Amino acid sequence: MYKKITISDYAGYVIAFIFFILLFFVFKLQVIESGKFKNIAEKNIVRIQTIYPTRGEIYDRKYRPIALNKPSYNLYITPGKIVNKEKVSGFVSKHFDKEIDEIKKIIYENRYRSYQDILLIQNIQFEKMVKTSEQFNYYPSLLFKAEKVRGYYFANIFTGYTGRITEEEYRTLRKKGYSINSNIGKTGLEKYYENILRGKNGQQILQVDASGNNLEFFKHNLQIAPQNGDDLILTIDNDLQEYVSSIFPKNKKGSIVVMNIKTGGILAYVSKPDFDPNLFTGGISAKHWNELITNPNKPMLDRIIHGTYPPGSVYKPIMASLGLEEKVIDSKTKLAKCDGGMWFGNRYFKCWLKTGHGSMAVENAIKYSCDVFFYDLSTRFSLEQINRYTKQNYLSTRTGIDLPGERRGFFPSRKWYIDNYGKYVGILGHKVNLAIGQGEVLVTPLQICAYYSAIGNDGIWRRPHLLDKRIEAEQTFKNYVEQKHLPMSEETLRLIQNSLYATVNERYGTGTAASVSGVKVSGKTGSAENHMGEKTHSWFSGYAKCDKFEIGFDVFVENGGHGGSVSAPIARKLINYYYGIIK
């Protein structure tokens, strides 16, 4: 006779089954997988905290500050401690210059970094920090930290600026020790020398409780100190930099660059208009950012290396030296007579002087900047010869300066003309135009400055650079500078030098407005037409020597007018000033 199974019996079986399952899993957790969970538990109580280094600072050649680190109160938020996202976002937006949608976006993007402090606002004033922190009991996710941010003494475009790392940059750089809160170099020297300015991270081992609080059990030998970034000592002279910036024509665009012709070191580097890099140190507001990027004068454009322009007559010494080197002309050769222009086919190419210059040799052709002489000279060469020789003189090619994004410029080839104008394009007319630095040829002001500095340095071309030396842990490392030679003989070089000296110092030379008593000034004016149809671009490029200094320079004013009347007087001012401060 079988016993009838009741409901209570079923309940007993179920309870027994559940008990055995629980017993099995307890055995599995405590015996079979004990090692695995022991490791997890240890990881939960021990955390490795990154100690970030202090960013290297930037000084001029006399060790005067350009970019330093300054104390800053920064606001952070911990996503895992947010009680009400709407309220905390509204509180931060109300008291700080940040849009509420931008704050919500930061919180959303960092939603999985629950217990990591995420940077919200930098460079907060002490009074505001004290006032707002009184309400933090309502917002446990917010906290202030006393840290350092970048401070810039001047509106120097070459310095660049640092800014908050983006998500894309973080994904690329996280393996190098960057955090989501890191500031990195965005432009200029800050970007180019990021690796040595940044330094190396340190580490500290902490034992924490379940809430992540430091229990402070580890007292000794559990910390690796960070290695601070190297300081940069530049070739820049702050006094000259500030003076050059002050004499640039108001409300004009352009640039002035001055370099030591013996070393290639940049003494002054001014691009106008400029902007205040301190706008970026606390995280630039959307309003200020839009003002910068929509400004038609493009203040964030570095016109010295990112702007490319037709060189106009400052290009003529290239054609002259090509003719001399190829023995097409010598110092006494006179080419076509200038009557105010010259016919090529059915087109009349004008000289800038309507009455003409008459017949002249190369030295006077440079001194008076006669277009017809160079029109005629260009017909003796193929386009490929002119292209090749231009680049051998380091024009329309990058100089290699220690700044990011330098542009190459452009010099057209026969293939380029065919590709753009068709296979029946007439090269002669284009070539004649190129010979006086017009048409499609494009250069940067830095390329022109380096070229004229090389002429002043007896044909030795030095790579332009801003870094003189770096200081690492009290050790100083000098910057190595590359040098090359212009492709011209000593005889050609002397003739070009004499021509440039005559341009500034002899009667009717186009550059006489740049002459300075007591200083040997040589140079060339240029007035380059541009496709916008406005005033010509104004150039004056050259070099100046006396017992105590040898500098090369380039003064460029966009749509400024004539080089001789606009840029040459500016060059005179900067030479006079520099001559005064080094006497």
C-alpha positions in Angstrom: 0.0 0.0 0.0 1.5 3.3 -1.1 1.6 6.4 1.1 -0.2 9.3 -0.3 2.1 12.3 -1.0 0.7 15.5 0.5 1.3 19.1 -0.3 3.5 19.4 2.8 5.7 16.6 1.4 6.2 18.5 -1.8 7.2 21.6 0.1 9.7 19.6 2.0 11.3 18.2 -1.2 11.5 21.7 -2.7 13.1 23.1 0.4 15.6 20.2 0.5 16.4 20.8 -3.2 17.0 24.5 -2.7 19.2 23.8 0.4 21.4 21.4 -1.6 21.7 24.0 -4.4 22.7 26.6 -1.9 25.2 24.3 -0.3 26.7 23.5 -3.7 27.2 27.1 -4.6 28.6 27.9 -1.1 31.1 25.1 -1.6 31.9 26.4 -5.1 32.5 29.9 -4.0 34.5 29.1 -0.8 36.5 26.2 -2.0 36.6 25.7 -5.8 36.7 29.5 -6.8 38.1 30.9 -3.6 41.3 32.1 -5.3 39.4 34.0 -8.0 37.2 35.9 -5.6 40.1 36.6 -3.3 41.8 38.4 -6.1 38.7 40.4 -6.9 38.3 41.3 -3.2 41.9 42.5 -3.0 41.4 44.6 -6.1 38.4 46.2 -4.5 40.4 47.3 -1.5 43.5 48.3 -3.3 43.6 51.1 -5.9 46.4 52.5 -7.9 46.1 56.3 -8.1 47.9 58.2 -10.8 50.0 61.2 -9.7 50.1 63.7 -12.6 53.3 65.7 -13.2 53.6 69.5 -13.4 53.7 70.8 -17.0 57.0 72.3 -18.1 57.1 76.1 -18.4 58.1 78.3 -21.3 60.6 81.2 -21.1 62.3 83.6 -23.6 66.0 83.7 -24.3 66.7 85.8 -21.2 64.7 83.4 -19.0 61.7 85.7 -18.7 58.3 84.0 -18.6 56.1 83.4 -21.6 53.8 80.5 -20.3 53.7 79.5 -16.7 51.6 77.4 -14.4 49.3 79.2 -12.0 47.1 78.0 -9.1 43.6 77.2 -10.0 40.4 76.0 -8.2 38.7 73.5 -10.4 35.2 72.0 -10.1 34.7 68.3 -10.4 31.7 66.0 -10.5 31.5 62.3 -9.5 28.8 60.7 -11.7 28.1 57.8 -9.3 27.2 60.3 -6.6 24.7 62.3 -8.6 21.3 62.4 -6.9 19.4 64.5 -9.4 21.1 65.2 -12.8 18.7 68.1 -13.6 19.2 69.9 -10.3 23.0 69.6 -10.2 23.3 70.7 -13.9 21.1 73.7 -13.2 23.2 74.6 -10.1 26.5 74.5 -12.0 25.1 76.4 -15.0 23.6 79.1 -12.7 26.8 79.8 -10.8 29.4 79.2 -13.6 29.8 80.3 -17.2 28.7 77.0 -18.8 25.6 76.0 -20.7 23.3 73.5 -19.0 23.2 71.3 -22.1 27.0 71.2 -22.1 27.1 70.0 -18.4 24.5 67.3 -19.1 26.6 66.2 -22.1 29.7 65.8 -19.9 27.7 63.8 -17.4 26.3 61.6 -20.1 29.6 60.9 -21.7 31.1 59.9 -18.4 28.1 57.9 -17.0 30.2 54.7 -16.8 33.0 56.4 -14.8 30.9 56.1 -11.7 33.5 56.9 -9.1 36.0 58.9 -11.1 36.1 62.7 -10.6 35.3 64.4 -13.8 36.5 67.9 -14.5 33.7 70.5 -15.1 35.1 74.0 -14.7 38.7 75.3 -14.4 40.2 78.5 -13.1 37.4 79.5 -10.6 37.9 82.6 -8.5 38.5 82.0 -4.8 35.5 84.0 -3.7 33.1 82.1 -6.0 34.6 78.8 -4.8 34.0 79.6 -1.2 30.4 80.9 -1.8 29.3 77.9 -3.9 30.9 75.3 -1.8 28.6 76.3 1.1 25.8 74.6 -0.8 27.6 71.4 -1.7 25.8 69.5 1.1 22.8 69.5 -1.3 25.1 68.3 -4.2 27.3 65.5 -2.9 28.6 64.8 -6.4 30.4 68.1 -6.6 33.8 68.9 -5.2 36.6 71.5 -5.6 40.3 70.7 -6.1 43.2 73.1 -5.9 45.4 72.4 -9.0 47.3 74.3 -11.6 46.4 75.7 -15.1 48.3 77.4 -17.8 48.8 81.1 -17.8 50.0 83.1 -20.8 51.8 86.4 -20.5 51.4 87.4 -24.1 49.1 86.9 -27.1 51.8 85.0 -29.0 50.4 82.7 -31.6 53.5 80.6 -31.6 53.0 79.5 -28.0 49.7 77.9 -28.8 47.4 76.9 -25.9 46.4 73.9 -23.9 42.8 72.6 -23.6 40.7 69.8 -22.2 41.3 66.4 -23.9 38.5 65.2 -26.1 36.9 61.8 -26.1 38.6 61.0 -29.4 42.0 62.2 -28.1 41.5 60.2 -24.9 40.9 57.0 -26.7 44.2 57.5 -28.6 46.3 58.7 -25.7 45.0 56.8 -22.7 47.7 54.2 -23.1 50.3 57.0 -22.7 48.9 57.8 -19.2 46.4 60.5 -20.1 43.1 60.7 -18.1 39.7 62.0 -19.2 40.5 65.2 -17.3 43.9 65.9 -18.9 44.8 69.1 -20.5 47.0 68.8 -23.6 48.7 71.0 -26.1 46.3 71.9 -28.9 48.3 74.3 -31.1 51.7 75.9 -31.4 54.7 74.9 -29.2 52.3 73.5 -26.6 51.3 70.8 -29.2 54.6 70.4 -30.9 56.5 69.8 -27.7 53.6 68.1 -25.8 55.7 64.9 -25.0 58.5 66.8 -23.2 56.3 69.5 -21.7 53.9 67.0 -20.2 56.4 64.9 -18.2 55.7 61.4 -16.9 53.0 60.1 -14.5 53.7 58.8 -11.0 51.6 56.3 -9.0 50.4 55.8 -5.5 48.9 52.6 -4.0 45.9 53.2 -1.7 43.8 50.9 0.5 40.2 51.9 0.4 36.9 50.9 2.1 33.7 49.9 0.4 32.9 53.6 -0.3 36.2 54.2 -1.9 37.7 56.2 1.1 41.4 56.0 1.7 42.1 53.9 4.9 45.7 55.3 4.9 47.1 51.9 5.9 50.1 52.2 3.5 52.5 54.8 4.8 55.8 54.1 3.2 57.5 53.1 -0.1 54.2 52.6 -2.1 54.6 55.7 -4.3 56.4 56.4 -7.5 57.0 60.2 -7.9 56.0 61.8 -11.2 58.6 63.3 -13.5 57.7 66.9 -14.2 57.8 68.2 -17.8 60.9 69.9 -19.2 61.1 73.7 -19.3 61.6 75.3 -22.7 64.0 78.2 -23.2 63.2 79.9 -26.5 65.1 82.0 -28.9 62.4 84.7 -28.6 63.2 88.1 -27.2 60.2 89.3 -25.2 61.1 93.0 -25.6 61.5 92.7 -29.3 58.3 90.6 -29.6 56.2 93.1 -27.8 57.7 96.1 -29.7 57.2 94.5 -33.1 53.6 93.6 -32.1 53.0 97.2 -31.2 54.2 98.7 -34.5 52.1 96.6 -36.8 49.5 98.7 -38.5 46.2 98.8 -36.6 43.3 96.9 -38.0 45.5 95.2 -40.6 46.3 91.6 -41.2 49.8 90.2 -41.8 52.9 89.2 -40.0 56.5 90.1 -38.9 59.2 87.6 -38.3 62.7 88.3 -37.2 65.5 85.7 -36.9 69.2 85.5 -36.1 70.8 84.8 -39.4 73.7 82.9 -37.8 71.7 80.5 -35.8 68.2 80.4 -37.3 66.7 81.3 -33.9 63.5 83.2 -34.1 63.7 86.5 -32.2 60.2 87.8 -32.9 57.2 86.0 -34.4 54.1 88.2 -34.8 50.9 87.2 -36.6 48.1 89.8 -36.8 45.4 89.9 -35.7 46.0 87.8 -32.6 44.0 86.4 -29.7 44.3 85.8 -26.0 45.3 82.2 -25.4 44.1 82.5 -21.7 40.6 82.2 -23.1 41.3 78.5 -23.4 42.8 77.9 -19.9 39.5 77.6 -18.1 37.7 75.9 -21.0 36.6 78.4 -23.6 32.9 79.3 -23.7 30.8 78.6 -26.7 30.3 82.3 -27.1 34.0 83.2 -27.2 34.7 80.2 -29.5 32.1 81.2 -32.0 33.5 84.8 -32.0 37.0 83.5 -32.8 36.1 81.1 -35.6 33.5 83.4 -37.3 35.8 86.4 -37.2 36.5 87.3 -40.9 40.0 88.4 -40.0 40.8 84.9 -38.7 42.8 85.7 -35.6 43.6 82.0 -35.0 45.4 81.7 -38.4 49.2 81.7 -38.0 50.0 83.8 -41.1 53.7 83.1 -40.8 53.5 79.4 -41.5 49.8 78.7 -42.3 49.2 81.6 -44.6 50.5 81.2 -48.2 50.7 84.2 -50.5 52.2 85.3 -53.9 55.7 86.8 -53.0 55.7 89.5 -55.7 59.0 91.2 -56.2 60.8 89.6 -53.2 60.9 86.6 -55.5 63.1 88.4 -58.1 66.5 87.5 -56.6 65.6 83.8 -57.2 65.3 84.5 -60.9 68.4 86.7 -60.9 70.6 84.0 -59.3 69.2 81.3 -61.6 70.2 83.4 -64.6 73.7 84.0 -63.2 74.3 80.4 -62.1 73.2 79.1 -65.5 75.5 81.7 -67.3 72.5 83.1 -69.2 73.4 86.5 -67.9 76.4 88.1 -66.0 76.7 91.3 -64.0 76.8 93.4 -67.2 74.2 91.7 -69.3 71.3 94.0 -70.4 68.1 92.4 -71.5 65.0 93.8 -73.2 64.5 97.6 -72.8 61.8 98.5 -70.4 59.3 101.0 -71.9 56.7 100.3 -69.3 55.9 96.8 -70.3 56.5 93.9 -72.8 54.4 92.0 -75.3 54.2 88.2 -75.2 51.9 86.9 -77.9 48.8 89.0 -77.9 49.1 90.0 -74.2 50.9 93.1 -72.9 52.6 92.5 -69.5 53.1 95.8 -67.7 56.0 97.0 -65.5 55.1 98.7 -62.3 56.7 101.9 -63.6 54.6 103.1 -66.5 57.3 105.3 -68.0 59.7 102.3 -68.0 63.3 101.8 -66.7 65.1 101.6 -70.0 67.9 99.0 -70.5 69.7 97.8 -67.4 71.8 95.0 -65.9 70.8 92.6 -63.1 71.9 94.7 -60.1 69.8 97.7 -61.2 67.0 95.5 -62.2 66.8 94.3 -58.6 67.4 97.8 -57.1 64.6 99.4 -59.2 62.6 96.2 -59.3 62.1 96.3 -63.0 59.5 93.7 -64.1 60.5 93.7 -67.8 64.0 92.5 -67.0 62.6 89.4 -65.3 59.9 88.8 -67.8 62.6 88.5 -70.5 64.9 86.5 -68.3 62.2 83.9 -67.6 61.9 83.1 -71.4 65.5 81.7 -71.2 64.4 78.8 -68.9 61.8 76.0 -68.9 59.1 76.0 -66.3 60.7 72.9 -64.7 64.0 74.6 -64.3 62.4 77.6 -62.5 60.3 75.2 -60.4 63.3 73.1 -59.4 65.6 76.1 -58.6 62.9 77.8 -56.5 62.6 74.7 -54.3 66.4 74.3 -54.1 66.3 77.8 -52.4 63.7 76.4 -49.9 60.7 78.4 -51.2 57.4 76.6 -51.7 58.7 73.9 -49.4 58.5 73.5 -45.6 61.3 75.0 -43.5 60.9 72.4 -40.8 60.3 74.9 -38.0 59.3 73.4 -34.6 55.6 74.2 -35.0 52.8 72.0 -36.1 51.0 72.2 -39.4 53.5 74.3 -41.4 52.3 74.7 -45.0 54.4 73.9 -48.0 53.3 76.6 -50.4 53.1 76.0 -54.1 54.9 76.3 -57.4 53.1 75.0 -60.5 54.5 72.4 -62.9 53.7 71.9 -66.6 51.6 68.9 -65.6 49.6 71.1 -63.1 48.8 73.6 -65.9 47.7 70.9 -68.3 45.5 69.2 -65.6 43.9 72.5 -64.7 43.7 74.4 -68.0 43.9 71.6 -70.6 46.6 70.2 -72.8 46.7 73.2 -75.1 47.4 75.7 -72.3 50.1 78.3 -73.2 52.9 78.0 -70.6 54.8 81.2 -71.7 52.4 83.7 -70.3 52.1 81.9 -66.9 55.9 81.6 -66.7 56.4 85.3 -67.4 54.0 86.0 -64.5 55.7 83.6 -62.2 59.1 85.3 -62.8 58.0 88.4 -60.8 56.4 86.3 -58.0 52.8 86.5 -59.3 50.4 84.0 -60.6 50.1 80.6 -58.9 53.3 80.7 -56.9 52.7 80.7 -53.2 55.1 81.0 -50.2 54.9 81.6 -46.5 56.4 84.6 -44.8 58.7 82.3 -42.9 60.2 80.8 -46.1 61.0 84.3 -47.4 62.6 85.3 -44.1 64.8 82.2 -44.0 65.8 82.8 -47.7 66.9 86.4 -47.1 68.6 85.5 -43.8 70.6 82.9 -45.8 71.7 85.5 -48.3 72.8 87.7 -45.4 74.6 84.7 -43.9 76.8 84.2 -47.0 74.6 81.5 -48.5 74.2 79.3 -45.4 70.6 78.5 -44.8 69.7 77.7 -41.2 66.5 76.0 -40.2 64.2 78.4 -38.4 63.5 77.4 -34.9 62.0 78.6 -31.6 63.5 76.2 -29.1 67.0 77.2 -27.9 67.3 74.6 -25.1 65.3 72.5 -22.7 65.9 72.0 -19.0 65.3 68.5 -17.7 65.8 67.9 -14.0 68.4 70.7 -13.8 70.2 69.4 -16.9 70.3 71.6 -20.0 70.1 70.2 -23.5 70.9 72.5 -26.4 68.7 72.3 -29.5 70.5 70.9 -32.7 69.9 73.1 -35.7 70.2 71.9 -39.3 72.0 74.0 -41.9 72.2 73.9 -45.7 73.6 76.0 -48.5 71.8 78.1 -51.1 72.6 76.8 -54.7 74.7 79.7 -55.8 78.4 80.5 -56.2 80.2 83.0 -54.2 80.3 85.4 -57.2 76.5 85.2 -57.6 76.0 85.6 -53.9 78.1 88.8 -53.8 76.2 90.3 -56.7 72.8 89.5 -55.1 74.0 91.0 -51.8 75.2 94.2 -53.5 71.9 94.5 -55.3 69.9 94.2 -52.0 72.2 96.7 -50.3 71.7 99.2 -53.2 67.9 98.7 -53.0 67.9 100.2 -49.5 70.9 102.6 -49.5 71.2 104.1 -53.0 69.1 106.8 -54.6 65.9 105.6 -56.2 66.2 102.2 -54.6 62.7 100.9 -53.8 63.6 100.1 -50.2 65.2 103.4 -49.1 62.5 103.8 -46.4 64.2 101.0 -44.5 67.7 102.5 -44.2 69.1 103.0 -40.6 72.1 105.1 -39.7 74.9 102.9 -38.3 73.4 99.6 -39.5 74.0 97.9 -42.8 70.5 97.2 -44.1 69.8 95.2 -47.2 66.5 94.1 -48.6 63.8 93.9 -51.2 60.3 95.3 -51.6 57.4 93.5 -53.0 53.8 94.5 -53.9 51.9 91.3 -54.8 48.6 91.3 -56.5 46.0 88.9 -55.1 43.0 87.1 -56.5 40.6 89.1 -54.2 41.2 92.2 -56.3 41.9 94.4 -53.3 45.1 96.4 -52.6 48.4 94.5 -53.2 50.0 92.6 -50.5 52.9 94.6 -49.1 56.3 92.9 -48.5 59.7 94.0 -47.3 62.3 91.3 -46.6 66.0 91.5 -45.9 68.7 91.5 -43.3 70.6 94.0 -41.1 74.1 93.8 -39.8 76.3 95.8 -37.4 79.1 94.9 -35.0 76.7 93.4 -32.4 73.9 91.8 -34.3 72.9 90.1 -37.6 69.2 89.6 -38.2 67.0 88.6 -41.0 63.4 89.8 -41.2 60.2 89.7 -43.2 57.4 92.3 -42.9 54.2 91.3 -44.6 50.9 93.3 -44.6 47.9 91.7 -46.3 46.3 94.2 -48.8 48.6 96.8 -47.3 49.7 98.5 -50.6 53.2 99.1 -51.8 56.1 97.4 -50.1 58.4 100.4 -50.2 55.9 102.8 -48.6 54.2 100.4 -46.1 56.4 97.5 -45.1 59.8 99.1 -45.4 59.2 101.8 -42.8 58.0 99.1 -40.4 61.3 97.3 -40.9 63.2 100.5 -40.2 61.4 100.8 -36.9 62.2 97.3 -35.8 65.8 97.5 -36.8 66.2 100.8 -35.0 64.6 99.4 -31.9 66.7 96.2 -31.9 69.9 98.2 -32.5 69.0 100.3 -29.5 68.4 97.5 -27.0 71.6 95.6 -27.9 74.0 98.6 -27.9 
